[in-house]
Amino acid sequence: MMSTDVVFETVSEWRRWRGLKIKLLIMLLGFGLALALLTLVMKLGSLLFFENPRWVNTSQPLYTVGRLHSDYRLDPINLQAVRKISELSVVEQVSSLAIKSMDFNLAGTSLPAAQTAFLSNNFTEHLLTDFTVAGGRGVWLTEQYWQQAFAANKEVAGQFLSHKRIPSDLPILGVLPPQFNMMANHKIDIWASSDLLEYTTPFGPGPIADKFLLAAPIHYAVFTAKREFPIDQLTKQVNALDVSVKGMGMPEAALSIAVLKGLQLDPKSHQQLLSLWYLLILLTLALFGVLVFGLLTLATNKALNASHEYRTLEVLGANRGHFLLGSAGMSVMVMLVVTAISLLSLPLLLSLVTLAPSVQVLAGGASITIAWPVYWQAWLAVWLVILIVFVTTTLRLNTRTLFSRARQQGRSRWQMWFAQGLLVLLMTTTISICYFLAQIAQTQWQAYQQTNIDLEVKQLDVVSSDSLAPLLDAISLGHHDHVSASLQSFAEPTRISIKHSNLTEPQVFAVMSVSPQYFKVLAIETSAELAQGIYGVVINQTAANLLYAGDQSALLAGTIPLFFEEYPIVGTVADIPHWGKSHQSLPTIYFPINLRDFQDVSRLSIQFSDDKARALIQPYLNNAGLTSLSPVMTLGEVIDQLDRFSYDLLLFSGLVIVIFMLSTNISLWHQSQNRVMVQTQELSILMALGSDDAAILWRMARQYLLAFSGACLIAISVLQVFANDLGAAEVEVVILAWVIVIVFVVGLVAVLHPVIKLFNQPLQQSLHEV
């Protein structure tokens, strides 16, 4: 009897993979990526269904209440509904949030309109922060509004804001961290107490205002429950409440009240993240399926090549335990490689997914971290799959299935149909996933390649304790076509909400305050320069289409409200990629600096296109009391940072497509090789009898051609059904055609290559091997 040695059996099994190790390494690369994807899927699933956002200061089940549109926009409810919800037995604590645009003043000077979040006094108990708005004794500024309206003045705390409707001034309590710049999809400038809302009504403080606020649909409700409850059950209970207010004739709401799991003021982002999660699951399962099929064909090919060795070992006393021990040891060796690959790829995938806007909303702008228990659960699942593949091959050896195949015994009809079905599934999966990834890659590539500005223009951000008015005047009045200035950095336009007669509801616009030479320096075409003395603004093409549907005559006769005044629109400019080339442009207004008094400006962003322009501004920089001077960056570098998600997604899509193609090629090649090995006798005799090579090639390829034809029909049907879920109105015929052609060629080459090798082998050798 043979003795059992784990190391010996494992090393022996490893040696049996001679000639297949490079292909095995390719498969392990795919398994490492699949393990990282599975870990990411498990983490995102936990965030979606089991965890509150990390900026929420509670572990209790958290729910949001509003009125949900069919496109997943969430409208607020009235305060009466918030109070009624608090009476439900399942509810532990209810808070509310209202968002309104407010016009504040500082020492008699008007400030930019501020999106103000009015919080109930207990709302901040849900948030991971120490700030409080209780009692309405002051307000907090967000970091972006502090930069915009106060030029990042560090002494802002203790100053007082005033409002024409509020009788007493409001002290500024401080500036909040950047994660409070946004509440879901809502840009926030100022955080204040809901006690101040009574001053914003048409009636002023008093009983009528209280009743009006009870009935007005301006609040979002957030509540914690004592335990997890089904959403449907909670929704029914909330909709059964009487939320009307006697004596207040508010229009009846057309939408029913919806209860959402977690803190969701932006359900659309949540749905996008849910779709991303489903697509990641689909991609992971498809990748696993192709890899398992490929690994199974590799293991089968290895077993056929070593069949004589296995029979010899059986004669010497080897039993099932020896073979299983070698397979188990081999699976552990394989998982060591897979683990290393997954640990290298996981941080890259995490950074890629964290850049997705919907994930940023869920994670509060922070990076996603993977808990080790999640990783090891995914690791165990992958290892079990690989172990099953190796053990299955070994058990087939033990039942002598492969031995009988090696002795030219044919398969049953059921085995043939099963193999054909697996082949159709493999090809369908490869075509569908490669099309989906190719569509993403094409979209990202086109976006990444498009540009309409001079990317070599350099930018320098300057912050000074002294006024930068002399520098601004030199740039604005000097008529230098190679240098310009703006109050906002290229990638940080100010966002404001604007009401316009052509809009049914207020719309968020971006605003850039720029010097007259701004468009010339960026080398972008515009229908009107912001020349000195021109009174008006220029809007980008997105804003023009939104407001005037491209009607140039109506546009030039129109105005736009900005900074409490109506300014005429003097022209349009092409969309400038302030958010990156791969991101949709916001409607943007370019406001000439010379229209306002900026004598106290202490923050400027300077754009220049050559060294002479830098020499022009350098003396002014030397004389200013600079407190901050950013590194000089080209606009190309700035945009590359903004497009990092797009670029990484492009590389990821390309890598996965290559892995799919290689895995499919390896699977089909070894499947064909195995078939050639077990049919060597038949094929050699046909060749000896003078059979035409084309007839033999057709004999070997027809099974693949039939499977590929069926796979194409199934893949086209599946893609047509799920086109909308893949982000397209319909299937892109050109992309699909290219994918089908490439997959077909890759598969056909893999199927025919082993047969061609047999043709090139001397016939005497082939007959001798029989």
N, C-alpha and C positions, 0 to 999 in steps of 0.2 A: 504493500500500500504506500501511496505517496504521502509525505508529511505536509502539513499546512503551515505556510510562512506568508504572512500578509505582505511584507515588503517584496518577497520573491514573486508572489503571484501578481502584484501590481506592476512591478517592473517588467515581468514577462508580457502582461497584457499591453503595456505601453509599447514594447518592441513590436508587437503584432500590428501596430498602426503605421509601420514603415511605409513611406510613399504617400501617406494620407495626412501627415502632420500639418502641412501648410494649410490644406483645406480645413482641417479640424480647427486650426487657429482662427481662420476666418469665421467659422461657425461660432467659436467661443467669443469673438469680438461682438457678434450679433447677440449672443446670450448675455454678455456683460451690459450692452446697451439696453436689452430687454429687462434685465434686472433693475437697472436704474429707472427705467420707465415705470415698471411695476411699483417700485418704492414711491415714485412721484405720484402715481395714481392713487395709492393707498393714503398718502399724506393729503392730497387735494380732497379726496373723499372724506377724510376726517374733518378738514376745515369746512367743507360744504355742509355736512350733516351732523357733526358731533361737537364742534368747537365754536365758541364765540370769537369774533375778531380780537386780536391781541391787544387792541387799544380799548377794549371793554373791560371794566373792572368788576366782572361778576362771572361766576361759573354756573349760575342758575340758567335754566332755559329762558331765552330772550326772544321776544316777538315784537314785530312792527305792525302797525295797523294804519291803513289808508284805503283809498279807492283806486283799484287797479284797472288800467286800460288794457285793451287787447294787445297793444304793442309793448306792454310791461312798463309803461310810465305810471308813476304813483302820485295820485292827487291827495291833498290833505283832507282831514275830516274836521268836524266842529268840536269845540271844547266840551259840549254836552255829551258827545259820544265818549270822549276821554274819561269823563267822570262816571258815566254809566259802566264803562269797562272795569273801573276800579271796584265796582260792587259785585262783580262775578266772584264766585267762591274759589275758582282756580287761580285767580290773580293774586300775586303777592304785592307788587308795587308798580304803579303807573306813573310815567312822566310824559311830558309833551315838548314839542319843538315847533316853532313857527319861524319862517324865513321871509323877510321883507327888505326892500331897498329903502334906505334912509339917507337923508341929506343932513349931515352934521357940519358944524362950524367949529373952528378952533381960534379963539381970540378974535372973533369977527371975520375970520377968513374962511371961505367955503372950501370944504374938502371934497374929493371925488365921491360920488354916490357909493354908499357902502352896503353890501349885502349883509344884513344883520340877522343873526340867529338869536331868537328869543327863547330861552330855555326855562322850563319850570324849575322851581328851586331845588328839586330833587334829581334833576336830570344828570348832573355831573357825578352823582353817585354811581352811575353806570359806566363812567369813563375813567380810564387809567390816568388821572391827573389830580393835582392838588388845588386847581383853581375853582372858585365858587362864584356864582352870580346871585346868591340868595339876597333877597331884600331890595334888589335894584339899586344898590349903592354905588355902582360903578360899572365900567365896561372893560373888556379885554380886547386887545388888537391881535389879529393874526399876523404872522411874520410877513406875509406878502403885502398886506395893507400897510404895515409899518414901513416897509421898504418903499412902497408906492407913494403914500400920502405924507410920510414924515421923514423921507430920505434917510431912514435907518438911524434916526436921532436916538442915542442911548439915554437921553434924559427925558424921554417921553412920559415915563411913569410919573404921575402926580399932576400932569396937565389936565385941563378940563375941556370936555366936549359939550357943545350946546345944540339944542334943536328947537325950532320955533314952536313946537307943540308941547315940549317938556319944560315945566316951570323952573326946575333947578338944573344946574350944570352937573355933568356926570364925570367924575374923576376917572382917568385912565389908570387901571390897576396894574397893567403890565402887558408884555408881549408873549404870546403862546408859542410853543414849538411848531416847526413846519408841518407836523402831521395833522394839525388842526386848521390848516388852510382850506381843507375840503372836508365836507361831511357827505360821504358817498359822492354823488355827482354834483353836489351843490358847492359852489365856491363861497367861502365865508370870509368876510372882512372884519366883522366885529361880533363878539359874543356878549350878550346882554341878558338881563332877567325878563321873564314874561310879565313881571309886574309893570313894565314900561309900556306894554301893549295898549293899555287903556288910553294912553295919550295919543296913540296913532289913529284912533277912531274918529269919525266925523263929529262925534258928540262931546269929546273931552271926557275926563274922568267923571264917574257917577253911575247910578243904577242903569241908565239906558245903555251906556258903554259896556257895562258888565253883561247885560243881556245880549247885546250885539256880538260880543266876543264869544258868548256861549253858542251862538247860532252860526257865526261866520266859519266857513270851511278853510281854515288857515293852519291847522295843527296836524302834526304827525304824532301818533301815540306810540310809545315804547313801553312794554311791560315785561316783568319777570313773572314766571309761573312757579308754583310750588314743586311741580314735577313736569316731565314731558307729557304733552297731550297731542293727540292727532290734530293736524291743521284743520281738517274738515269739521271736526267737532267744535273747535274753537270758533271757526268762521260762522257756523250755524248759531252758536250762542250769541256772538256779537251782532249778527244781522237781526236777531230776534229782539234786540233792545230798541226801545223807543227813544230816538235821539233828537226828536223835534223840540223846539223851544216855543212855548206859547207866546203869541203876540209878535213874533218875528217872522215875517213872510219871506224867508230865504227861498230861492229857487230849489225845487226838489232835485236831489242828486240822481243822475241817470245811472250811475254805477253803484253796485253793491259794495259793501265794506269787505276788504280782504285782510286776512291775517297771514303774515309772512314770518317764516322761521328766521331768527337772528335779527340783527340791526340792518335792515335793508331799506334805505331811502332811494336806492337805485336798483330795482329788481331786474332791469335790463342787463346790467353788468353781471348780476348773479346768474341770469339765464345764459349769458355768454360764457361764463365760467363753467356752468353746468354742461353746455355744449362742448367746451374744450375738454372737460373731464370725460365725457362720453367718447369723443374722438380719440383721446389718449388711450382709453380702454380698448377701443377698436384697433388702434395701431399696435398696442402691446399684444393683444390676442393674435392678430394677424402675423406679427413678427415671430411670436412664439410658435405658431402653427407651421410657418415656413421653416423655421430653424429646427423644430422637432422632426419634421419630415426629412430635412436634409441630414440631420444627425443619424436618423434611423437608416437612411440609405448608406451613409458612410459606415455605420456599424455593421450593416449587413454585408457590405463589400469587404470589410475587414474580415468578417467571419468566413466568407467564401474563400478568400485568399489563404486563410489559415486553416481551412477545413482538414487538410492532411495532418497538420500539427495537432489539431484537436483529437482526431481519431487515434493518433499515436499516443497522446497523453491518456486517452481512455484505456488503451491496451496496457499502459504502465500503471494503471490503478487510479487515475484521476476520476473524480466524481463531480456531481452537481455543485457541491460545496466549494471545490477548488475554483471552478469557473465563476461562480457567484462572487467569491471573495475577490478575484481579480477584477471583475466588473465594478464592484463596490469601491475598491481602491482606486480604480481608474476614474470613477465619478468624483471622488474626493480631489484627485489631482486636477481634474478639469475645473472643479469649482474654485480651486485656488487661483487659477488664471482668470476665471469669470469674475471673482471677487475683486481682483486687482483692477480689471478693466472697468467694472461698475463703480468702484470708489474713485477712479479718475474721471469718469464721465458724469457722475451724479452732480458734482458742484457746477459743471457747465450747464446741465439741463435745469438745475435749480435757478441759476441766474437767468437763463432764457425765459423760463415760465414766470419768474417774479417780475420781469419787465412787461408782461402782458397787462394792459390797463385794468381788466376785470379782476385779475389776481391782486393788483395793487389796492383796489378798493376793498377787497376782502381782508388783505393782510395789513391794511393801514399804512401802506407805503414801505413797510419793513420787509426784509428778506425772509424767505421761508426757510426754516431749519428742519432737518429730518431727525426725529428721535431714533436712537439705535434700535429699540424694539421693533419699530416699523420696518427698518431695513432688514433685520434678521428674520422677520416673518416672511418678507419677500424672498430673501435668500433661501430659506427652507423650502418654499414653494418651487423655486427654480431647481434646487438640488434634487428634490423628489422627482421632478419631470425628467431630468438628465439620468438619474438613477434608474427610473423605470425603463428608459430607452435602452440602457446597457443591459439591465437584467432581462428585459424582454428578448433581446437578441440571444442572450445566453440560454434562456429557457427554450427558445426555438432550436438551439443547438442540441439541447438535452433531449428534446422530443424527436431529434434527427430530421427535422423539417429541412434544414439547410443541407444536410448530408444527402437526403434524397434528391433535392434539387440539383446538387452538384453531380449526382449520378444520372442527370438528364431525365429525371422523372417530372412530368408536366404538372401544372397547377390545375386545380379544380376550376369549374366555371365561376363559382362564387368568389374564389380568390382573384380571378381575372377581373371580374366586375368591381370588386372592392378596390383593387389597385387602380382601375380606370377612374373610379369615383374620387379616389385620393388625388389623382393627377388633375382631374377637372377642378377640384377644390383648390389645389395648389396654384394652378394657373389663374383661376378667378381671383383669388386673394392677391396674387402678384399684380395682375392688371389693375384691379380696383385701387389698391393702396398706392401703387406707383403713379396712377393717374392723379389721385388726390394730392400726393406729395409734389408731383410735377406742377399741378395747378398752383399750389402754394409757392413753389420755387419760382415759377414764371411771374406771378404777381409781385413777389418780393424783388426779383431781379429787375423787372421793369421799373418799379418804384425807386429802387436804389440807383439805377442808371440815369433817371431823369433829373435834370437840373436846368434852371433858367437864370442863374446868377453866377457871378465870377467867384468861384470857390477859393481863389488865391487871395482874396481880400482879407486883411488882418483886422482883428478886433482887440481893443484894449479897454478894460473897464476901470474907471477912476473914481475913487471916493476921497473927498477932501474935507478938512475942517473949515477951510475958507471957501468963499464963493468961487465957482468956476465960470462965472459970467464972462470974464475977459477971454478965456479959451473958447467959450461958446460963440462969442461975438466974432472972434478971429476966424472960426470955421464957417459960421453962417454968412458973414459979410465979406469974406475974403475971396469968394468966387474961385476956390480951389477945387477942381474937379476930381482930385484924388484923395480927398479927406472929407468925412462927414461925421455927424454926431447924432446921438439919440439919447433920450432920457431912460430908455429901457435897453437892456442887453438884447442882442439879436434873438436869442432863444427864450426870452422872458418877457413877452409883450404883456401889457396890463389887460386884464379881462374885466369888462363891465357889462351890465345888463342894460339894454337899450329898448325903449318903446318907440315904435315907428308906425305911422298910419298904414303902411303896407304889410304889417305883421299882425297876426291875430293875437299873439301873446309876446311878452318881452323875450328877446333873444340875446344870448351872450355874444358879444363882439370883442375882438382883440383891438387894442389901441397902441399905436407906436407914435411917439412924439419925436419927429426927426427934423434934421436941418435940410435946407433946400437941395443940397447935392447928394442926398442919400441914395436916390435911384441911379444917378450917374455912377457913383462909386461902386454900387453893386452890379452895374452894367446890365440893367434890366429895362425893358421897354415899358413906357408909360405914355398915356394919352395926354398927360399934363404934368409938368414939373411943379414942385412946390417952391416956386421962385419967391424971392423976397418981395413982399408987398402984396402977394396974392392972398385974398381972403377966402379960404375954403379948404376942403379936405379932399384927399384922394382915397378911394376905396379899392379893395382888391376884387378880382373877378368873381370870387365866391360871394362876396357881399353884393355885388352888382346883380348877380343872378337871383339872389335871395330877395332883394328889395324891388328890383325892376324887371326881372325875368329877361335880362339882356337888352331891354329897350333903351338904346343910347340916348335918344332925344328926351325921354321921360327922366332918365338918370341925371342928365346935365341940367334939367330944370328942377331937380329935387333937392331936398335938404335932409340933414340928419341931426338929431338932438345929441349934443355932446357938451359936457361941463356946464349944464344949465342954459345953454344957448343953442339956437338952430344955425348950423353952418351949411353953406351951399356945397354941393358936390361938384368939383371942378374937373374930375377925370377918373380914370381907372388905371390899375396896374395889374400885371399878371400875378398869380398867387406866388408869394415868396415862402419858401419852406422853413418858417420859423419853428415848426414842430418836427422837422425832418422830412425828407423826400418821400418816405413811406407812410406818412400820416396824412389824414384828411385835413385840409386847410380850414381854419375858422374864418368867418367873415371878419375882415380886418380894415381898420380905419387908420390912415396915415395923416397925422395932425402936424402941421408945421409949427416948429418951436417959436417962430417969430410972432405967432398970433397971441401969445400970452407972455406975461412978465415972469421971466425966470432968473431974475437977478440974484435970488438966494439959492440957486441950484448948487448942490454939493456932490452930485452923483451924475456921471456921464459915461456913456459907452461910445467909444471913438472907433470909426472904421477908416482904414487907409489902405491904399493899393500899391504904394511904393515907398522907398526909403526917404525920398524928398519930402513926402507928406509927414513922415515920422519926425523928420528934422524940423518941420514947421511947427509942430505942436510941442516939441520937447522943451523949448524955453518956458512956455507957460506951465508945463508940469514941474519944472525946476523951481518956479516961484510960488507954486501952490503948496499949502500945508497938507500934503497927501497923507491920508491915513490908511489907504489900501490901493494897491496897484496890481491888477490881475496879470497873470502870464499872457503874453501875446499869443493868440491862436488864430489860425485861418478859419474862415467860415466853413470850409470843407471839413476841418477837424471838429468844429462845433456840431455840424450836421451829422457827422459820422457817429458822434456820441448819442445823438438823438435817434439814429437809425440802427443802433446796436442790436435791438431786438429783431429788426428786419434782417439784418446781416447774419446774425446767429441762426435765425430760423431758416434762412436760405442754405447755410452750411449744413444744418441739421437735416433738412429735407434731402439735400444731395447725398449726405452720408447714408441715410436710411435707404434711399433708392439704390445706392451701390450695394449695400448689404443684401437687400431683397434680390437684386439681380444676380449677385454672386451665389447666394444661397440657393436660388432657383436653378442656376447653372450647375452647381455642384450636385444638387438633388437629382436633376434629370440626367446628368452625365453618369453618375454612379448607378442610377436605375437602369440606364441603357447598358452600362458596363456589366452589371450583374446579369442582365438578360443575355448579353453576348456570351458571357462565361457559361451559362447553363445551356445555351443553344449552339455552342461551338461545333459540336458534332454535326448538327443539321446544316449549319451555315457552311462548314468546310466541305461537306459532301456536295452541296449545291454549287459551290465554287468549283469543285473538282469536275463536276458534270458540265461546266461551261455556262452556268447561269449568268445572265447579264448583271453587272454591278448595280445598275439603276433599279432592277427588279428587287434585288436584295435590300437596297436602301429604302425603297418604297415599303417593303415588307416590315422593316424596322421602324419607319417613320409614321405609318398610317395610324397607329394607335395614338401617337402624340398629336397628329393633325386633327383627329376626331375629337380628342380631349380639348385641344386648343380652340376648336370651333365652338364647342359647347361652352367653354369658359368665356369666350368673347360675348356670346349671346347673354349669358347670365350676368357678366360684369356690366355690360351696357344697360341691362334692365335695372340692376341694383343702383348704378350711378344715376340713372334717370330718375329713379324714385327718391334718392337721397341728395339730389343736386342742391336743393335749397339748404339742407343741413351742412353741405360742404362749402357754403358761402357763395354760390353762384345761382343765377336764375335758371340756367340750363347747362347741359354738358358741353364743354368746349371740344368741338369735333376735331380740331387740328391737334390739340394736345393728346386727346384720346387716340387718334390715329397714329401719332408718333410713338406713344406708349405701346400700343398693340404691335406695331412693326418691330420695335426694339425687343420687346419680350419674346415675340415670335422668333426673331433671328437668334437671340441668346439661347432659347430653348431648342431650336432646331440644330444649332451647332453642337449643343451638349448631347443631343440624342444621336446624331450621326457620327460624331467624332470617334467613338469606340469602334463602330463598324468600319470606318475608313482605316483605322489602325489595323484592323483585322485584314483588310484588303492589302495593305502595304507589307504585311507579314508573309514570308515565304509559305506557299501552300503546304509544302512538305512538313514545315514546323507546325502548322495548324492541325494537320492530320495526325502528326505525332502526339500532340497534346491531347487529342481525343483518345 
